[in-house]
């Protein structure tokens, strides 16, 4: 049994109750590491006492009691004192015997540091910086004695401080989605605090074709900043819109990273602030998400299915029969796109799932194109100067120039 190694460990290394109990953290339930460590030492002393009663006192058993006493075990110290032997505890080999004595003090410091932010928060997370020599000493014991039931000292510090800070603030400790974070350096007692960003998932629509120089249109970012009392908002969009393209229909996925929010309003209270017709971009379907949602959204972008409306001018007249031929040819058709950067050429393959169209006027045609999200839509229409194959222009055999492009739907 791994617990039987506890006496072997204590013979070599004096460990406080916390550091001994942590080696066996996966054994027993409902106990703190401190309680577990004390229970193990109590058990070891009772075993030794049992052997003394049956075998008599030997140097081996006496030395084991002294090892327990060196680890700060009060019943062992008292046992030796009754025998006329004075024993004093040694410093814990791992933590030095001072870290866990300062938890209450540090909890007050952390709580005051979080309060000093002067913002609303409903949850917090704790981290700790522990000197490398402490971590190395802990690791050396688990390695030397092949202990597989241990947890790290950082984890225990974070958990024990978290419970204390939570009791002081009346705010729950949260590892996964905290509003604020505090990190304590246990070698100095200094605390660093930060406000965690809020991530808001939404769908955006670009309702105006008139756009600014950057091609993104006016977003209601100032309204989002106002709603959250934030320092800034970072936009993480699920893909890029071609310049001059309206985004209609259900809109494109986007996640707003609200930087250093001072307020955390209910998402339903944010909606009214965004209802302003002076912006080119409309945000809908707001919901809170975690930071990991950004990477997940961006990883799916190439697999979005997008329906485009393209109004194009053709060099020659186009007939309904030509449109029918395009419809048949481009059903579930792969399109190869070449992107050149200096001497480097990058090849991208995209799917066109469906293409329909109608003749609007003389040499004016409207196409509806349902395709994979990474298709260069204008290049697909005009041929990309030979870098998109097949293309609408290449298939027809004459120039096709897109003049208006709208996104009608995005399936993500």
N, C-alpha and C positions, 0 to 999 in steps of 0.2 A: 504493500500500500504506500502511496506517495506520502501520506501523513507520517508514516514511520520515519521518513527522512528528516522530519523536523528536528529530532534530537541530534542527528548527525550535523545538521546545519548549525544549530546553536552551540555545539561543541567547538565549532570553528569561528563562527561569526555571531557576536551579540546583536540581536535584532529586537527592536521595540515591537509592541503588540501589533501596530499597524503593518509594519514591514514583514513580520512573520505571517500574519493573517492573510496578507495580500498574495503570498506565494501559494495559498490554498483557496483562493477566492472562489473557485468553481465548486468547492465542496461545502455542502450545507446551505440552507436557505434561511432568509430572515435575519441574518447576522451581518453586522458591519465588519470590516476587516479588523478593527480594533477588538471587537468582541470575539471574533474568530481566533485571533492571535492569543488572547488571554485564555480562551477555552483550551487551546492546544497546549499551552504551558501548564494549565491546571491538570490536564489529562496526563501529561508527561510526569509531573510531580507525583500524582497518585500512583502511577505505574512504578516509579522508583520507590515510593514508600512501601508499596505492596511487596516489592522484592526485598527491601530491607527487613520487613517483618518476617519473611520466609527464609531469607538467606543470610541475614545479618548485614551490617554496614561494611562496604568494601571501598577501596580507593576509587574504583570505577564509578560506583554509585554516588559517592561524595562529590567527585568531580562533575558529574552530570547535574547535581543540585547546584553546584557553584556556577555552572554554565547558565542554568536557568536564572539564578540570582543576578549574574552579570547582564542578563537581558532585561533587567528591571522587573522581574517577577516577584512581587511583594510576598506571596506565601512562601516562596523558596528562601527569600532573604530572612523571613521570620523563622523558618525551619532551621536555618543555619544558626541564627541568633540563639535559639533555644539550646543549641549544642555548644554555645560559647564561641561561635565563629562569626566574625564580622565580615560582611560582604557588601560591596558598593557597586551599583550598576555602572556599566561602561556606556559610552556613547553608542548609539545604534550605528552599525557598520554602514547601512545604506543611507539613511536620512540625517544622521548626526543628532537625532533626538530633538530637533528644534522646529521642524516644519509643521508637524501636526499640533504642536502647542500654540501655534500662532493663527490657527484657522479662524477663531472667533474675531481676533483683531483684524485680520485681512478681510473678513466678510464685511465688517463695518466700513473699511476703506473702500471696498468695491462698491457697496451700496451708495456711499456718499459720492463716489465718482460718477456713477450712473445717474444719480439725481442731479448732479451738476450740469448734465447735458441740457436740462431745461426743456425736454421734449416729451411727447406722449409715447409710452411704450407699454406693451401688454405681455411681453416675454423677453427673456434674455438668455444669452449663452456665455459660458465661461471657458476660458482657456488658460494654460499656465506655461511658463517657461521654467524648466527645471535644469539645473547645471548638468553638463554632460558627464561629469564624474559620478554623480548620483545615479544617472541612468546606466552608466557602465557597470557600476558595482552591483546594481540590481540584476542586470543581464548576466553578469558573471556567475551569480549564485544559481539562477535558473538553469544556466548552461552546465555548470559544474555538477549539479545534483539532478539534472534531467527532470526538472519540474515542468509539467505541462498544464498545471491548473492555476497559473499565476495571472494577474492583471498588472498593468503598469502603474507606477506611482502617479503619473500625470492623470490617469483616469480617476484614481481615488481622490486626488486633490480637487479635481474639477467637480466631482460628484459631491464631496463633503462641503466644499465652498458653495456649490449651487444650492444645496439644501438650506444652508445658513442665510445666504443672500435672499433667497426666495422668502424665507420667514420674515426677514427684516422689511422687504419691500412689498410683500403681499402680491408678488408677481411670479408666475411659474417659470421654471427653468426649462429651456427648449433647445435641444441639440440641432434639430432639423430646420426650423424656420423662425429664428429669433428676430426681434425688432432691434435689439442692441446687443453688443458683444463687449465683454471685458476680458483682458488678458493680464494676468499678474505674473511678475517676475519674482519667484520665490527667493532668489538670492538677495534682492534689494527691497522687496515689498512694494515696488512701484507698480502702478496700474495704468494700462492703456485702454481707452474705451473708444468705440466707434458706433455710429448709427448705421445699421444695416439697410441696404436699399430695399425698396418695395418693387416687386415685379407685377405689372398689370398686363394681362393678355387682352387683346382687342382685335377687331377687324377694322381696317380703314378703307374708306372710299375717297378717291380724288374726283370731286364732282365738277371741277372747272378745267377746261383745257388751257386756259391762260395760266402760265406757271412762271416761277421766278427763274433767275439765271442758273441756279443749281439744278433745276429740273424736278424739284420735290414739292413745290407748292407751299402754301402757308399752313402749317400744322398748329393746332390749338395747344401748343406746348406751354405757353404762358399760363393757360387756364389750369393745366395739370399741376404746374409749379405752385399756383395759387391754392389749389385744392389741398395739396399735401404740405404746404409750407416748405417746399423743397429747395435745394440749392440749384438743381439742374435735372434734366430728364434726358436720358440716352435712348435713342430709338433703335430697336433691333427688329428689322423687317424680315419677313419670310420671303426673301427674294427681292429683286430689283425691278422697277418698272421702267420700260423704255421711255426716253424723253418725249414729252408731249402726249403721253398716253393717259386717258382717264381710266380710273379704276372704279367700276360700277358693280351692280349686282350685290353679291354677298361680301365683297371686299377682300383685301389681302390680309393674312395673319400678321400681327405685329405684337411685340412685347415692349412695353415702356419700362425702362429701369429708372425709378424715381430715386435720385441721389440725395442722401441726407435729409429725409423727410422729418419735419418737426411735428406733423400731425398724421394721424392714421384714421381717416374717416371711413365710414362704411362705403363700399363701392357704389351703392345706390345714391349716396349723397354727392358723388362726383359727377354723375351723368348731367344734372342740370347745368353745371358750369360749362359743359362742352357744347351746349346747344346754341351755337353762334354762327350765323350765316356769313360772317365776314371771312371765314377761312376756306381754303381750297380743299382741305382734308376733313372728313367727318369720321369720328371714332364711334364704334358701336360694340355691343357684346363684351363689355368690360368684365373682367374677373381677376381675382388674385391668383398668382401662380408662384412656384418656387424658381430659384435661379436656374436650376437644371433645365427648365422648360425652354430656355433660350437655345441651348445646344440641340435639344430634341427637335425644336422647330426648324432650325437651320439644316439639320441632317435630313429633313424630309423634303426640302425645297425642290430638288431635282425631280422628285416624283409627284409633285403637284400636277393636276390636270387643269389646264387653263383654256377657257373659251374666249377667243379674240373676235372682235368685229374689226374688219379692215376695209376702208374705203380706198379704192385704188384707181389710178388713171392708166389705161393701157395704150400702147403705141398703135395698135390696130383694133378694129371692132371685135368684140367678143360675143359669141352666141350662147344660147342656152345649151346647145350641144357641147360646146367647149367646156362649159361649167360642169355638165354631166360627166364628161371625160375626166376632168380634174377630180370630181367626187369619187369616181371609181378607182382612179390611179392612186390617190393619196389615202385610201382607207387602210389604216394600220401600216403605214409606210415609214421606214427608217429614213432619217435625214442626217447627213454628215455635214458638220460645220467645221471649217478650219479657221483658227484664230492665229494671226501672225504677230509676233513680237520680236522685231529684229530678225535674226536668223532662226529663231525658235518658232515652231509651228505646233499648236495644240489642236488635237482632234477631239470633237465632241459629237456623240451620236444621240439624237433625240427622236421621239416618236411623234408622228402626226396620226391621230386616231380617226379624225373625220374632217372633211372639208366640204362646205356647201357655199353657194353663192347665188346672186341674182344680178341681172343687168339693170342698172339704175338709169343710165342714159348713154348717149353716144360715147363710147370708149370710157365709160365710168361704171365700175362694178363694185359690189359689196360682197366680201367674203366673210363667212363664219368658219373659224378654224379652231378645232378642239385638239390640243396637243400637250406634250410633256412640258413641264414648267421651265426647263432649261433651253427651250428653242428660241433662237434669235429670230423674232417674228418678222421684222422688216427685211432681214437678209433672206428669210425663207420666201418672202413675196418677190423681191427684186433680184434675188440670186446672189447677193453678197459679193458682186464683182468676181464671180467664179468660185467663191469660197463656200457656197452652200449648194449641196447636190443631193437629191433633186430639189428644184425650186419651182414656184408657180411660173415665173418668167421663163425659166429654162424649159419647162414642159410645154408651154404655149409657143415658144420660139420667137417671142418678141417682148419688148420692154413692158414691165408692169411696175408702176411707181406708187407706193402707199402714201396717201395724203392725210388720212385719219386712222388712228388706232385706238380702240377701246378694249378694256378687259371686261367681259360680261359675267364671268363666273370663275371662281377658283375652288377646286375640290382638293382639300388637303387631308 
